[in-house]
Amino acid sequence: MHQENSNQEKYTELRKRAEQKIRSIITKLDEGPNELTVDIKKLLHELQVHQIELEIQNDELRNAQLIIEESRQKYFDLYNFAPVGYFTFDKEGHILGLNLTAAKLLGGDKVSFLNSSFYRNIVRDDRDLFYWHLAKVLETKSRQSCELKLVKKDGTEFYAQIESVPVQDANNEKTNCRTAISDITERKQAEKMLRIKNNLSFALSSSRNLAESFNRLLDASFEIEGIDCGCVYLVDNLTGNINLISHKGLTHQFIDLISHYDKDTPHAKLIIAGKPVYNQQAEIFKTLNNMGQGEGLRTLVLIPIKYNGQTVAALNLASHSIDEFPMEARLMIEAATNHLGEIITRIKLENELEESEERFRLLYENAPLGYQSLNADGEIIDVNGAWLDILGYTHEEVLEKRFSDFLIPASQKSFKKYFQDFKTSGKMQNVEYEMRKKDGSILIASFDGKVRYNEKGDFVQTHCIFHNITERKRLEEQLMQSQKMETIGKLAGGIAHDFNNLLTAVIGNTEFLLEALDPEEKNRAYAMEIKKAADRAAALTHQLLAYGRKQPLQLKSLNLNEIIKNMSNMVRRILGENIQLTFELESNLQGTEADPNQIAQIIMNLLINAKDAIRDKGKILIKTENVIVDEDFCKENLFARPGKFIALTIVDDGAGIETTIINKIFEPYFTTKGFGEGSGLGLSMVDGIVKQHNGWITVFSKPNAGSTFKVYLPATPVKPPEKEERVKAIKEYRGNGERILIVEDEEIILDYIKKILTENGYAVFTASTAEEAVDIFQKENGQFHLVFSDIILPGMSGPLLVEKLLSLKPELKVLFSSGYTNFEANWSSIQEKGYQFIAKPYSFHKLLQMISEILAGE
């Protein structure tokens, strides 16, 4: 207001001076020439008009200033008297500003807190919370909130909810933190009381025996402020005496004094009377102080627990720190114990009934499941006839012996640990132990059981049944191994697929380079090395695909004996002179539908594996036979199925296989050889090829007793061999302007194929997606002789693309390619429809040959 008065005085003085000057000018003008006077008067009139306009503007400006000042005053009022405290902190937590509410929350005035550290107003244990809260606001530049316990100037503590946002200072040079703080002490207290009520209710509703029920009741009661000790008594319905069942927070000496009351004692009479007793209102408190000198109890509550009007138990709670229980705490305790009498009676009846039912239900001799009962030391109290029949013992050989005596060492350790937990928890389910039968064999048993407790909650004995799950565990193990191998196979196939894409480009471009280099060029040797390395990499991916069963098979009807005979000379050279190779080949061996190259790979890998196992001198037998697989055999072999099969057996007298690793030998990269001596893919590749042919492989081996590998393949009638076709020269595969649409999402492969076909007389169009291929096909009016497509494409697959193109031009020729084929690639559909396929990686000679033959209709 002072500022406003000052401005008004200045304005009045300025106006007065202006009016004097105007009057002086008018007087002089009246004395001058008339023509000049007229012009000047006009000018003066305009000035007067402008003056009035300025005065109006000044009035509006003053009114605006008044409105702004009123708004500013309202803002400060709203800020200072807001229902929450507002602070502004810098990054170190110094208070840069605060409102009156904030100062009031902390018990002081605004000036006393400015530029002070807010950490002084936080309880020590919560200071780290504020530090991280402040750091997170400034780091994330976003709203954050947390709860803290703050301290007023007078030392009073209270709970606060703080919410902060980042703000820039007046110069926009640094970021501060603006925080709203609310006192949530009442809310926190209400939450605590609600939690206590819920815990008391849970303690009563989730009880399993009397001792546990009472212990939980005490734990929940101790959350009430001031209560730090207590006990629970149970009334003997027959004698009227009172016995201590649970206690907490009392000394051992005092517990001994109050552990039992006869029905005629003052304490017992108060309990039987059935009325709550608080503080020092009755003889009981004096009695306790006299009995427990030095215990230091300052207040006590006694709550009788009733059922159908009769006292069945009592809850004693006491405090060493407060002189009186708040009314809210009294009501809470009484409400919590209101239905405990019913629960106690129910639990007692259930225990008695359960003990009777369990003993008679579980201990009948004709039960199909094994039953046993143990004492606290793990000694056998009783077993049923099924238990004895399963393990082959008599009652005399079992009773009073420890249960652990019938377990193998590993299970003995497990039982020793778990039995203690079982006695405490009161139940167990699906606990497995390996037991030794009287004949020395091992079985796997799954136990379920419960513990019987007495009224005080003390352990009495266990009641357990067990299932013989030996057969089930064997089948589970086989299934788990099968799933594990399948998962690894998918991974191997995926890796090989991606690698084959790269190898296609590497091998193709290396061939281009070799074609371009003169035979005498010294750099040609380097190109040859690249080609060899790429071919070796292709062979490696071939093994991975065989393991993962991700490669297409070139199935033919063949006789396994013929393949073995054709390989015999080569095999003898590989095995060497120190190994004696013998054959037992079935004379009337049935045929099988198989890929001859893959079958040869199986034989070669198994023979090399046998050679490595022999190491020096030894013998290897190759045997073929016709076999009929029955249901019994299938139960012992997970992948087997009934029917007619041919079997290839390779036996060596080498070092054999340790039992600990025999289940791992078909896993990829598993090898017992030294570093750099083997890839670990040989047997895994055999397993993959066999399964891809709908067969399976078994192995029998013992250390120092050799190994026997047996491959089973479906039997079929033998078909006569097909005549071999003449191999054409590469020049016969050149094109003559035929139009080819290439669809490939790998850019390097797309460029490679385009270069091959373009340089060999074909008109080439390229697309990296199915959608792009359809667009090109339509723009060219379908004028294509052949579409060469990858099977797996982004968006629409290759087979779906081809179906769409064939609907537009049914006579269109088709060639597919892929790094592998699987169910998603519709391999079976490709075979059924007769489409041609070339597997990656491939040479450009092979590609040209296939395209030429497809276009020629061969």
C-alpha positions, 0 to 999 in steps of 0.5 A: 500500500505504501508503494501505491501511495507513493506512485499516486503522489508522483502522478499528481505532481506531474499532472500539476506541472503539465497543466501550468505549462499548458496554461502558459503556452495558451496565454502566449498564443493568445497574444500572438498572430491569429494564423499561428494561434489557430494552428497551435490551438489545433495542435494543443487540442490534439495533445489534450486528447492524447493526454486524456487517453494517457490518463485513461491508460494510467487508470487502467494500469493502476487498476491492473496493479491493484489486481496483481497485488491482490492476487499476489497477496492471495497466493502468499496467503494460500501458500503460507496457510496451506493444509500441508507444509511446503519446502524448497531444498537444494541438492544437499538438503538445505532449506531454501524456503518454506511456508508457515504450515511447514514451520508449524509442523516442525514447531518453530518460525520460518526464519529459524529454519531458512538455510538450515539442514533438513536432516536435523529434523529427521530421526537418525534411522530415516535420514538415509531414506531422505537422502535417496529420496532427494537424489532420486528426484534430482536424478529422474527429474520426476515426482517421488514420494516416501514416508519419514519420521520427523522431529519437532524442535521440542523433540516430539516425533511424528510420521510424515508423508513427503512428495517432491518434484524438481524445480529450477532456481530463478536463474535456471542455473541449477535444479532444486527440490520442492516438497510437500509434507503432511503429518500422517501420524494418526493414519499410521497409528490407525494402520498399526491398530488395524494390523494388530486386530488382523494379526490377532484374528489370524492367530485364532483362525489359523491355529493347528494345535493348542500350543501353536494357537496360544503362541500366535495369540501372544505374538499378536498381543505383543504388538499392542504398545506397552505389552511385553510379557504374557502367558496362556493357561488351560483349564483341566475340565476334570479337576478344575486345575489350571496349567500353563501352556504358553508363555513369553517374556518371563524369566525361568524362575517366574515361570516355575512359580506360575506353571500350575494353580490348583482350583482353590488358589486365588488365581484359579478362582479369578479365572473360573469366575470368568470376568476380565481383571485389569491393573491392580484391581484384584488379589491376583496382582498382589499374589503375582508380585509376592510370588515373583519378586524382582519381576518388575511387573507394573500392570496386568490383564487377565482375560478368561476364555469361555465356551458355552458359559464355562471357562476353558482357558485364560490369557494373562498379559503384563507390562514392565513399562506402563501403569494402565492399559488404554481402553482401546487396547482392552477392547481389542484384547477382549474382542480377539479372545471372544471366540477362542473358547470355541476354537480351543474346544474344537482343537481338543476334540479334533486332536482326540478324533484325529488320533483315533481315526489316523491310528485305525485308518493307517495301521490296518494291515491290508493297506496297499501303501507302506505305513510307519510311525516314528518316535522323537528319536526317529526310531520305528514304533510300528509299520504295517504289512505293506511296508514289510512286503515292499522292503522284504523285512519282518517285524522283528528286523524292523521294530525299535530300529532307526528309520535311517538304518533302511536308507542309503547314505545320501538319504540318511543325511537328508533325513537327519536334517528334514526330520527336525523340520518335520517335527516342528512343522507338523506335516510333510508331503512328497518327501523322497528317500532312497531305501535299501531293501533286504535283498540289497536293491534300491527303491525310491519312496515318496512319504506323506505324513503328519505329527501328533502332538499332545495338549501342550503341543509336545511331540508324540509320534509321526504317522506316515505313508509311502509310495514306491515311485521307483518306476515313475522316477525312472520314466520321469528321468527318461522323459526329462532327458528326452526333453533336454535333448530336444531343447538342445537340438532346437538350439543347434538347428537354429545356430546352423540355420543362421550359419548356413546363410553366411556360408552360402555367401562365403562359399559362393563368392570364394568360387567366384574368386577361384574362377577369376584367378589364374591357376598359377596365381599365388593368391589362388592358394589363399582362396583355396584355403578359404574354400576348404575352411568354409567346406569344413564349417559347412560340414560342422553345420551339417552335423548340428542339423543332423543332431537337431533333426533340422535337415531334409533327408534324401530317402531311398529304399536301401539294404544296410548290408550293401552300405556296410560292404561298400564302406568296408575297405575304407573303414579298415584303413581308418581303424588300422592294423591293430584293430580286428574288424569282424562282420555278422550280417543278416543274410535276409536283412530287410530294407529300410527307407533312409538317406544313404549318406546319413546312414554311412555317417552313423556307421563311420561315427560309431566306428571312430568312437569304438576305435577311440575307446580301444586306443591300442589293440582290440576288436570291433564287431559290426552286426545286422539283424531283423528284430521284432520289438514288443511292449516289454521292450518299449517299457524299458526304452523311452523312444522305442515302439512295437513293430518290425525293425532292422538293427545295426550293432557295433561292439567294441572291447575298449575302455567302456563308459563310466556310469556317471556319464553314460546319460550324457554321451549323446549331448552335443559337445560332451566329450571325454577327450582332451582339449582340441582332440574332439568336437563332441558332436559325433555321438550327438549327430548319430542320435539326431540322424537316427531319430530323424529316421524315426528310429532310436539308439541304445547303449550298454557299457561298463568300465573296462568291459567295452561298449555295445551301441545298437541302432534301430531303424524301421524295416521295409521291403527292399526295392531294386536300385535305381539307375544312375543318371549321366552327370552333365557338364557345367556349360549345359546349365547356362540360361537363355534369357529365362526370367527368374524372381529371387526372394531372399531376406539375407542381402549378401545371399541375394546379391550372390544369387543375382550375380550367379544367374545374371552371369550365366544367361538369366534375367533376374529380378530380386525381392527381400520380402514376400510382399515385395515379390508379389508387387514385382510379379504383378508389375511384370504381368507374371512373365516369369519362368521360375521363382527361387524363394527362401522358405522362411521370410519376414511376414509371409512365408515362402510356401504361402508366397508361392501358393499366391503366385501359382494362383496367378500363374499355375505353370510357374516353376518353383525352387525353395532354399533354406538353412534348415527345414522344420515344421514352421517351414512346411517341409512336409507340404513342400515334399507332398507338392513336389517342389524342388529344394536346395539346402544351404550352403550350396555351390553355384554349380549345384544351383545352376544345375538345379535351375537348369533341370527344373526349367527343362522339366527334368 
